[in-house]
Amino acid sequence: MKNSIKVERAKNNMTQADLAEKIKVSRQTINAMELGKYVPSTVLALRIAHIFNVEVSDIFTLEDTDW
């Protein structure tokens, strides 16, 4: 699954640590998500979308290999 967390953070002038604090996870979790090494739970994806005031589908997109 691809994501645009890094792009959204840049738009909102946030560090990985800033986002991690807001959604109550470690900075390492944010890093792992941005690198595509960790797929967040639905709740976590919803929290991220809420912080950036966008839809979940604006941040997370399925790739062909996800089917």
C-alpha positions in Angstrom: 0.0 0.0 0.0 1.3 3.4 -1.0 0.9 6.5 1.2 1.5 10.2 1.1 2.1 10.7 4.8 5.4 12.4 4.1 3.8 14.8 1.6 1.0 15.6 4.0 3.5 16.3 6.8 5.4 18.6 4.6 2.3 20.5 3.6 1.5 20.9 7.3 5.1 21.7 8.4 5.2 18.7 10.7 8.0 16.4 11.7 7.6 12.7 12.1 7.8 13.3 15.9 5.0 15.9 15.7 2.7 13.6 13.9 3.6 10.7 16.2 2.7 12.7 19.2 -0.6 13.8 17.8 -1.7 10.2 16.9 -0.1 8.6 20.0 2.5 6.3 18.3 6.3 6.4 18.2 8.3 8.3 15.6 9.6 5.0 14.4 6.1 3.9 13.6 5.6 7.0 11.4 9.0 6.3 9.7 8.0 2.7 9.0 4.7 3.7 7.5 6.3 6.3 5.3 8.8 3.6 4.1 6.0 1.2 3.4 7.2 -1.3 6.0 4.2 -1.0 8.2 0.5 -0.9 7.2 -1.5 1.0 9.8 -4.7 -0.2 11.4 -8.0 1.3 10.3 -8.1 3.4 13.5 -4.6 4.7 13.0 -5.3 5.5 9.3 -8.4 7.4 10.4 -6.5 9.4 13.0 -3.9 10.4 10.4 -6.6 11.5 8.0 -8.3 13.5 10.7 -5.0 15.3 11.6 -4.5 16.3 8.0 -8.2 17.0 7.5 -8.4 14.8 4.4 -10.1 11.4 3.5 -8.2 8.2 4.2 -8.2 7.5 0.5 -6.4 10.8 -0.1 -3.4 9.4 1.9 -3.5 5.6 1.4 -3.9 3.9 -1.9 -3.8 0.2 -2.8 -1.2 -1.1 -5.3 -1.8 -3.9 -7.7 0.1 -6.3 -5.5 -2.4 -5.6 -2.6 -5.2 -7.4 -4.4 
